[in-house]
Amino acid sequence: MARKDQGQGKGLVGGQYKPLTDGDVKRIHEASLAILKRTGVQVEEPEALRLFTEAGADVDGNRVRLPQSLIENALERAPSRIVLAGRDPDNDLILEGARVHIGTGGAALRVLDLETGKIRKAVLRDVADMARIVDALDNIHFYLVPIYPTDCCKENVEVRKYYASLANTTKHVQAGIYTVQGIHDVVEMCERISGGPEPLRERPIVSFITSWMVSPLKFATDVTTLLIESCRQRIPVVLSAAPMAGSTAPVTLAGMLAQLNAEQLAGLTLTQLAQPGCPVLLGPIPATANLRNGRYLSGTVELGLCNAAITQLAHFYRVPIYNSAGMTESKIPDIQAGIEKAQSVIQVALAGANFIHHAAGMLEDMSTIAYEQFVIDNEMLGMAMRAVRGIEVDDDTLALDVIDAVGPGGHYLMEEHTLRYMRTEHYSPSAVFDRQGRESWEQAGATDAWTRAKEIAHHILAKHQPEALDPATDAWIQERFASVLRL
């Protein structure tokens, strides 16, 4: 049933969709600079305060105001190109310009069980099994660990979830971090897998997420400590912040973008003060609040619109961007999920975002993951990447000689030109999306896409075997972290 899907390729260049004019981008940039100079940010973490003070920021107690020159120096130091490697080099991601990569995301606490269809708590076994699912699906380019395993404690969760992921996929692995010791342990493990400290820095097979900002404009103290340590380890790190228009940011989309962009620039400045040149991804995730109850809204058209817009700011700064698409308020893989997911993915992918997470597997405002949703979303992502690829126009694709040879009233079906392009010019979904006639569909069981996706997910888990870790390396990890991994 399952097969490697017809991947549309990672790293295709987007940028066709621009909801902001060049003038809008400049005006939001200038507004962000004004926010940081006039309002500033609240910082309580001692090392961050020291770094800002020594760099010449205006520090008044815990309020830090940043001059434009300090921000511009940071932007000059931050890399414009970042490699997020896979254990298999074919899965390497090159983040630069408007190159697009799409994958999983989140830290959901619940799973829609593949066997029972009921909601249950997410556990470490899910981290491994979901990694295997993602490893088998070509249009999902990276594995951002989509759940928080509730059977792990804070003191050991980093090593356990990174090990479970790396052992079950050869794609790049990213996740949140929670302790300084956890950072050190994951780095030590990955240095062993990569062959040493420098090979890991040259081709980092993992990266870290730090949700260091409490919007509006307040650095989260504990997470800021983790951010600084990640920078000094020279492991790629994400500046994740997700203000909601109407609650933790202005209700107007322009005002939210200006505040969020200011937050990102403040975080970026700190990273380059902590470790000049360290690889950092801007991580703005603009969203909206339900003003009736204050809850986060993930399936809105404004989410795709604003994530596309903030991508233009990242392109303006020439810094790689991690942002969001493919979320939904739906509780199950239904038509609502399909519409809400597809509209944001197509906007953000066409905008040219470099690292689009949350795009596969997510349900219910990021709180739930479904195995079969990965399979369904894989097809949708293939379509989105086909749109990013665009239309190639050259002498061969214009086909003037073929048109002349076929002539009026002719047929192109058996032409060599047709056979040569039919598998690459048009995206062909696998067994999830049905394109049969009704009679054939009925003879095949008259199933819907949800049912077919469940069957494919079952088949992957039963049959797909990712490339294993080197046995000697795996044995070393098992011994070195025995007290953690065997809990």
C-alpha positions as CSV (number, residue, x, y, z in Angstrom):
1,M,0.0,0.0,0.0
2,A,2.6,2.5,1.1
3,R,5.3,3.7,-1.3
4,K,7.8,6.5,-1.4
5,D,5.7,9.4,-2.8
6,Q,6.6,11.5,-5.8
7,G,8.4,14.2,-3.9
8,Q,8.3,17.6,-5.4
9,G,11.8,18.4,-4.0
10,K,12.9,20.4,-1.1
11,G,14.6,23.8,-1.4
12,L,12.6,25.0,-4.3
13,V,12.6,28.8,-4.6
14,G,9.5,30.6,-3.6
15,G,8.8,34.3,-3.2
16,Q,6.0,34.7,-5.8
17,Y,3.5,35.8,-3.2
18,K,4.1,39.1,-1.5
19,P,1.2,40.5,0.6
20,L,3.4,43.5,1.6
21,T,4.7,46.1,-0.9
22,D,8.4,47.0,-0.6
23,G,7.3,50.2,1.0
24,D,5.2,48.3,3.6
25,V,8.2,46.2,4.5
26,K,10.4,49.2,5.1
27,R,7.7,50.9,7.1
28,I,7.2,47.9,9.4
29,H,11.0,47.6,9.8
30,E,11.2,51.3,10.8
31,A,8.3,50.8,13.2
32,S,10.1,47.9,14.8
33,L,13.3,50.0,15.3
34,A,11.2,52.7,16.9
35,I,9.6,50.2,19.3
36,L,13.0,48.9,20.4
37,K,14.4,52.4,20.8
38,R,11.4,53.9,22.6
39,T,9.6,51.1,24.4
40,G,12.4,48.5,24.6
41,V,12.2,45.0,26.0
42,Q,12.1,43.6,29.5
43,V,15.1,41.5,30.4
44,E,15.8,39.8,33.8
45,E,18.4,37.2,32.8
46,P,21.7,38.4,34.3
47,E,24.0,37.3,31.4
48,A,21.7,38.8,28.8
49,L,21.6,42.1,30.8
50,R,25.4,42.1,31.0
51,L,25.8,41.5,27.2
52,F,23.3,44.3,26.4
53,T,25.0,46.7,28.8
54,E,28.5,46.0,27.6
55,A,27.4,46.4,24.0
56,G,26.1,49.9,24.6
57,A,22.3,49.4,24.9
58,D,20.3,51.7,27.2
59,V,19.7,49.6,30.2
60,D,17.5,51.0,33.0
61,G,16.9,48.3,35.6
62,N,15.3,45.5,33.6
63,R,14.2,47.7,30.7
64,V,16.6,47.4,27.7
65,R,16.3,49.9,24.8
66,L,18.3,49.1,21.7
67,P,19.9,51.6,19.3
68,Q,19.6,51.0,15.6
69,S,23.4,50.5,15.2
70,L,23.4,47.6,17.6
71,I,20.7,45.8,15.7
72,E,22.3,46.5,12.4
73,N,25.6,45.0,13.7
74,A,23.8,41.9,14.7
75,L,22.1,41.6,11.3
76,E,25.5,41.8,9.6
77,R,26.9,39.0,11.8
78,A,24.0,36.6,11.6
79,P,24.6,34.0,8.8
80,S,22.4,34.3,5.7
81,R,22.9,30.6,4.9
82,I,22.3,27.8,7.3
83,V,22.7,24.0,6.7
84,L,20.3,21.8,8.7
85,A,21.7,18.3,7.9
86,G,20.2,14.9,7.9
87,R,22.0,11.7,8.8
88,D,21.6,11.0,5.2
89,P,23.1,13.8,3.2
90,D,20.3,13.5,0.7
91,N,18.1,15.0,3.4
92,D,20.2,18.1,4.0
93,L,18.3,21.4,4.0
94,I,19.9,24.5,2.7
95,L,18.2,27.5,4.3
96,E,18.9,30.7,2.4
97,G,17.1,33.3,0.3
98,A,13.5,32.1,-0.6
99,R,14.3,28.3,-0.6
100,V,11.3,26.4,0.8
101,H,11.3,23.4,3.2
102,I,8.2,22.0,4.9
103,G,7.8,19.6,7.8
104,T,6.3,18.7,11.1
105,G,6.0,20.8,14.3
106,G,4.6,21.3,17.7
107,A,4.7,20.0,21.2
108,A,1.3,18.4,21.4
109,L,0.4,16.5,24.6
110,R,-2.2,14.3,22.9
111,V,-2.4,11.8,20.1
112,L,-5.4,10.5,18.1
113,D,-4.7,6.8,18.4
114,L,-4.3,5.0,15.1
115,E,-5.9,1.8,16.4
116,T,-8.8,3.1,18.5
117,G,-9.5,6.5,17.0
118,K,-9.6,7.9,20.6
119,I,-7.6,10.7,22.2
120,R,-4.8,9.6,24.5
121,K,-1.7,11.0,26.1
122,A,1.4,11.3,23.9
123,V,4.3,9.1,24.9
124,L,7.9,8.4,23.9
125,R,6.9,5.5,21.7
126,D,5.0,8.0,19.6
127,V,8.2,10.1,19.0
128,A,9.9,7.0,17.4
129,D,6.9,5.8,15.5
130,M,6.1,9.3,14.1
131,A,9.7,9.6,13.0
132,R,9.3,6.4,11.0
133,I,6.2,7.7,9.4
134,V,7.9,11.0,8.4
135,D,11.0,9.1,7.2
136,A,8.8,7.3,4.6
137,L,7.1,10.4,3.3
138,D,9.0,12.4,0.7
139,N,7.1,15.7,0.9
140,I,7.8,16.1,4.6
141,H,11.4,17.4,4.6
142,F,12.3,17.4,8.3
143,Y,11.2,16.0,11.6
144,L,10.4,18.6,14.2
145,V,9.4,16.4,17.2
146,P,5.6,17.0,17.1
147,I,4.7,15.9,20.6
148,Y,5.9,16.2,24.2
149,P,6.2,12.7,25.6
150,T,4.2,12.8,28.9
151,D,6.0,9.7,30.2
152,C,9.3,11.6,30.3
153,C,10.4,14.1,33.0
154,K,12.0,17.5,32.3
155,E,15.4,16.2,33.5
156,N,15.7,13.5,30.8
157,V,13.3,14.4,28.0
158,E,15.9,16.0,25.7
159,V,18.2,12.9,25.3
160,R,15.3,10.5,25.1
161,K,13.3,12.3,22.4
162,Y,16.3,13.2,20.3
163,Y,17.6,9.6,20.5
164,A,14.2,8.2,19.6
165,S,14.0,10.6,16.7
166,L,17.6,10.1,15.3
167,A,17.3,6.3,15.5
168,N,14.1,6.3,13.4
169,T,14.7,8.9,10.7
170,T,17.6,10.1,8.6
171,K,16.0,13.6,8.2
172,H,17.0,16.6,10.2
173,V,15.7,16.6,13.8
174,Q,14.6,19.7,15.7
175,A,12.9,20.0,19.1
176,G,12.5,22.2,22.1
177,I,15.1,22.2,24.9
178,Y,14.4,22.6,28.6
179,T,17.7,22.4,30.6
180,V,21.3,23.4,30.1
181,Q,22.4,19.8,31.0
182,G,20.0,18.5,28.3
183,I,21.6,20.8,25.7
184,H,25.1,19.4,26.7
185,D,23.8,15.8,26.6
186,V,22.2,16.1,23.2
187,V,25.3,17.8,21.8
188,E,27.6,15.1,23.2
189,M,25.3,12.4,21.7
190,C,25.2,14.1,18.3
191,E,28.9,14.7,18.2
192,R,29.4,10.9,18.6
193,I,26.9,10.2,15.8
194,S,28.5,12.9,13.5
195,G,32.1,11.8,14.1
196,G,33.2,14.7,16.4
197,P,32.6,18.3,17.4
198,E,33.5,20.0,14.2
199,P,31.7,17.5,11.8
200,L,28.6,18.2,13.9
201,R,29.0,22.0,13.5
202,E,29.7,21.7,9.8
203,R,26.6,19.5,9.2
204,P,24.4,19.9,12.3
205,I,21.9,16.9,12.3
206,V,19.9,18.6,15.1
207,S,18.8,22.1,16.0
208,F,17.1,23.7,19.0
209,I,13.9,25.7,19.5
210,T,13.8,28.4,22.2
211,S,10.5,30.0,23.0
212,W,12.4,32.8,24.7
213,M,9.9,35.6,24.3
214,V,6.8,36.2,26.3
215,S,4.9,38.6,24.2
216,P,4.6,41.5,24.4
217,L,8.3,42.4,24.6
218,K,9.5,40.3,27.6
219,F,12.4,37.9,27.6
220,A,11.5,34.6,29.5
221,T,14.4,34.4,32.0
222,D,15.0,30.6,32.1
223,V,14.6,30.1,28.3
224,T,16.9,33.1,27.6
225,T,19.6,31.2,29.6
226,L,19.0,28.2,27.2
227,L,19.2,30.5,24.2
228,I,22.6,31.9,25.2
229,E,24.0,28.4,25.9
230,S,22.7,27.1,22.5
231,C,24.4,29.9,20.7
232,R,27.7,29.2,22.5
233,Q,27.4,25.6,21.5
234,R,27.1,26.8,17.8
235,I,24.1,24.6,17.2
236,P,21.4,26.2,15.0
237,V,18.7,27.7,17.2
238,V,15.3,29.1,16.6
239,L,13.9,32.4,18.1
240,S,10.3,31.2,18.5
241,A,7.7,33.7,19.4
242,A,3.9,33.6,18.7
243,P,2.0,36.7,19.8
244,M,-1.8,36.8,19.2
245,A,-3.4,39.8,17.6
246,G,-5.9,41.2,20.0
247,S,-4.4,39.7,23.2
248,T,-0.6,39.7,23.3
249,A,-0.1,42.0,20.3
250,P,-2.1,44.8,18.7
251,V,-5.3,43.7,17.1
252,T,-4.3,45.2,13.7
253,L,-2.2,42.9,11.6
254,A,0.3,45.7,10.9
255,G,0.7,46.5,14.6
256,M,1.2,42.8,15.4
257,L,3.8,42.4,12.7
258,A,5.7,45.5,13.9
259,Q,5.8,44.2,17.5
260,L,6.7,40.7,16.6
261,N,9.4,41.9,14.3
262,A,10.8,44.0,17.1
263,E,10.9,41.0,19.4
264,Q,12.8,39.0,16.8
265,L,15.3,41.7,16.2
266,A,15.9,42.0,20.0
267,G,16.5,38.2,20.2
268,L,18.7,38.2,17.2
269,T,20.8,40.9,18.7
270,L,21.3,38.9,21.9
271,T,22.4,35.8,19.9
272,Q,25.1,37.7,18.1
273,L,26.3,39.3,21.3
274,A,26.5,35.9,22.9
275,Q,28.3,34.2,20.0
276,P,29.0,36.3,16.9
277,G,28.2,34.4,13.8
278,C,26.2,31.7,15.5
279,P,23.5,30.2,13.2
280,V,20.1,31.5,14.2
281,L,16.7,31.3,12.5
282,L,14.2,34.0,13.0
283,G,11.1,32.3,14.4
284,P,8.1,34.7,14.1
285,I,4.7,33.0,14.2
286,P,2.1,35.7,14.0
287,A,-1.4,34.5,15.0
288,T,-4.7,35.8,16.1
289,A,-6.8,35.4,19.3
290,N,-10.5,34.5,19.5
291,L,-11.7,37.7,21.0
292,R,-14.7,36.0,22.4
293,N,-12.7,33.8,24.7
294,G,-9.0,34.7,24.3
295,R,-8.0,31.4,22.8
296,Y,-5.4,30.9,20.1
297,L,-6.7,30.5,16.6
298,S,-4.7,28.4,14.3
299,G,-6.8,27.8,11.2
300,T,-7.5,31.4,10.2
301,V,-6.7,32.9,6.8
302,E,-4.9,35.7,8.7
303,L,-2.3,33.2,10.0
304,G,-1.2,32.3,6.5
305,L,-1.3,36.0,5.4
306,C,0.8,37.2,8.3
307,N,3.3,34.4,8.2
308,A,3.8,35.2,4.5
309,A,4.2,38.9,5.3
310,I,6.8,38.3,8.1
311,T,8.7,36.1,5.6
312,Q,9.2,39.2,3.5
313,L,10.8,40.9,6.6
314,A,13.2,38.0,6.9
315,H,14.1,38.2,3.3
316,F,14.7,41.9,3.8
317,Y,17.2,41.1,6.6
318,R,18.7,38.1,4.7
319,V,18.3,35.8,7.7
320,P,16.7,32.4,7.4
321,I,13.2,32.1,8.8
322,Y,11.2,29.4,10.6
323,N,7.5,30.0,10.7
324,S,4.2,28.3,10.6
325,A,1.5,26.9,8.4
326,G,-0.8,23.9,8.1
327,M,-2.7,24.2,11.4
328,T,-6.3,23.8,12.0
329,E,-9.0,24.0,14.7
330,S,-10.5,20.8,13.5
331,K,-10.4,17.8,15.9
332,I,-10.3,15.1,13.2
333,P,-8.9,14.8,9.7
334,D,-12.0,16.2,8.0
335,I,-12.9,18.8,5.4
336,Q,-12.3,21.7,7.8
337,A,-8.8,20.4,8.5
338,G,-8.1,20.1,4.8
339,I,-9.2,23.6,3.9
340,E,-7.6,25.4,6.8
341,K,-4.3,23.5,6.4
342,A,-4.0,24.0,2.7
343,Q,-4.8,27.7,2.6
344,S,-2.0,28.7,5.0
345,V,0.5,26.2,3.5
346,I,0.1,27.5,0.0
347,Q,0.4,31.2,1.2
348,V,3.5,30.7,3.2
349,A,5.2,28.3,0.8
350,L,4.7,30.7,-2.1
351,A,6.0,33.5,0.1
352,G,9.3,31.6,0.2
353,A,9.6,30.8,3.9
354,N,12.7,28.6,4.5
355,F,11.5,26.3,7.3
356,I,7.7,25.9,7.5
357,H,6.8,23.8,10.6
358,H,3.4,22.6,12.0
359,A,2.6,21.7,8.4
360,A,2.0,18.0,8.8
361,G,0.2,15.9,11.4
362,M,-1.4,18.7,13.5
363,L,-5.0,19.0,14.7
364,E,-7.0,20.9,17.3
365,D,-5.0,24.1,17.8
366,M,-1.6,22.3,18.0
367,S,-2.8,20.2,20.9
368,T,-3.3,16.9,19.0
369,I,-1.3,14.8,16.5
370,A,-2.8,12.1,14.2
371,Y,-0.6,9.5,12.5
372,E,-2.9,9.4,9.5
373,Q,-2.8,13.2,9.2
374,F,0.9,13.0,8.3
375,V,0.0,10.8,5.4
376,I,-2.8,13.1,4.2
377,D,-0.7,16.3,4.7
378,N,2.2,14.7,2.7
379,E,0.0,14.8,-0.4
380,M,-1.1,18.4,0.3
381,L,2.5,19.4,0.8
382,G,3.4,17.8,-2.5
383,M,0.8,20.0,-4.2
384,A,2.1,23.1,-2.5
385,M,5.7,22.4,-3.5
386,R,4.5,21.9,-7.1
387,A,3.0,25.4,-7.0
388,V,6.3,26.8,-5.6
389,R,8.1,25.2,-8.5
390,G,6.0,27.2,-10.9
391,I,5.9,26.8,-14.7
392,E,9.1,26.3,-16.7
393,V,9.0,28.2,-20.0
394,D,11.7,27.3,-22.6
395,D,11.8,26.0,-26.1
396,D,11.1,22.4,-25.2
397,T,8.2,23.1,-22.8
398,L,6.6,25.5,-25.3
399,A,6.5,22.5,-27.6
400,L,6.1,24.3,-30.9
401,D,7.5,21.4,-32.9
402,V,5.2,19.0,-31.2
403,I,2.2,21.2,-31.8
404,D,3.2,21.4,-35.4
405,A,3.7,17.7,-35.8
406,V,0.3,16.8,-34.2
407,G,-1.5,19.4,-36.1
408,P,-5.2,20.4,-36.0
409,G,-7.5,17.6,-34.7
410,G,-4.6,15.4,-33.6
411,H,-3.8,13.8,-30.2
412,Y,-0.8,14.2,-27.9
413,L,-1.3,11.1,-25.7
414,M,1.4,8.9,-27.4
415,E,3.8,11.6,-28.3
416,E,7.4,11.2,-27.0
417,H,7.2,14.7,-25.5
418,T,4.2,13.7,-23.5
419,L,5.9,10.5,-22.2
420,R,9.0,12.5,-21.3
421,Y,7.2,15.1,-19.2
422,M,4.2,13.3,-17.8
423,R,5.8,12.2,-14.5
424,T,7.5,15.5,-13.7
425,E,5.2,18.2,-15.1
426,H,2.1,17.1,-13.3
427,Y,2.0,16.2,-9.6
428,S,0.5,12.7,-9.1
429,P,-0.8,11.9,-5.6
430,S,-0.4,8.3,-4.2
431,A,-3.2,6.2,-2.9
432,V,-4.5,8.8,-0.4
433,F,-6.2,11.1,-2.9
434,D,-8.6,9.2,-5.2
435,R,-8.7,10.1,-8.9
436,Q,-10.5,7.1,-10.2
437,G,-13.9,7.1,-11.9
438,R,-16.9,6.3,-9.6
439,E,-17.2,2.7,-10.7
440,S,-13.6,1.9,-10.1
441,W,-13.8,3.7,-6.7
442,E,-16.8,1.7,-5.7
443,Q,-15.2,-1.6,-6.8
444,A,-12.1,-0.7,-4.7
445,G,-14.3,-0.4,-1.6
446,A,-15.6,3.2,-1.8
447,T,-13.3,4.4,1.0
448,D,-12.6,8.0,1.8
449,A,-9.1,9.7,2.2
450,W,-9.1,9.3,6.0
451,T,-9.6,5.6,5.8
452,R,-7.0,5.2,3.1
453,A,-4.5,7.3,5.1
454,K,-5.0,5.1,8.1
455,E,-4.2,2.0,6.0
456,I,-1.0,3.6,4.6
457,A,0.1,4.7,8.1
458,H,-0.4,1.1,9.4
459,H,1.6,-0.2,6.4
460,I,4.5,2.2,7.0
461,L,4.7,1.2,10.7
462,A,4.7,-2.5,9.8
463,K,7.1,-2.4,6.9
464,H,9.3,0.7,6.8
465,Q,12.7,0.4,8.3
466,P,14.8,3.6,8.4
467,E,18.5,3.5,8.1
468,A,19.8,2.5,11.6
469,L,22.4,4.2,13.6
470,D,25.9,2.8,13.4
471,P,25.9,-0.2,15.8
472,A,29.0,0.8,17.6
473,T,27.7,4.4,18.0
474,D,24.4,3.1,19.2
475,A,26.0,0.9,21.8
476,W,28.1,3.9,23.0
477,I,24.9,6.0,23.4
478,Q,23.1,3.2,25.2
479,E,26.0,2.9,27.7
480,R,26.7,6.6,28.1
481,F,23.1,7.5,28.8
482,A,22.0,4.3,30.3
483,S,20.5,5.9,33.4
484,V,18.3,8.1,31.1
485,L,17.4,5.9,28.2
486,R,16.3,2.9,30.4
487,L,13.9,4.8,32.5
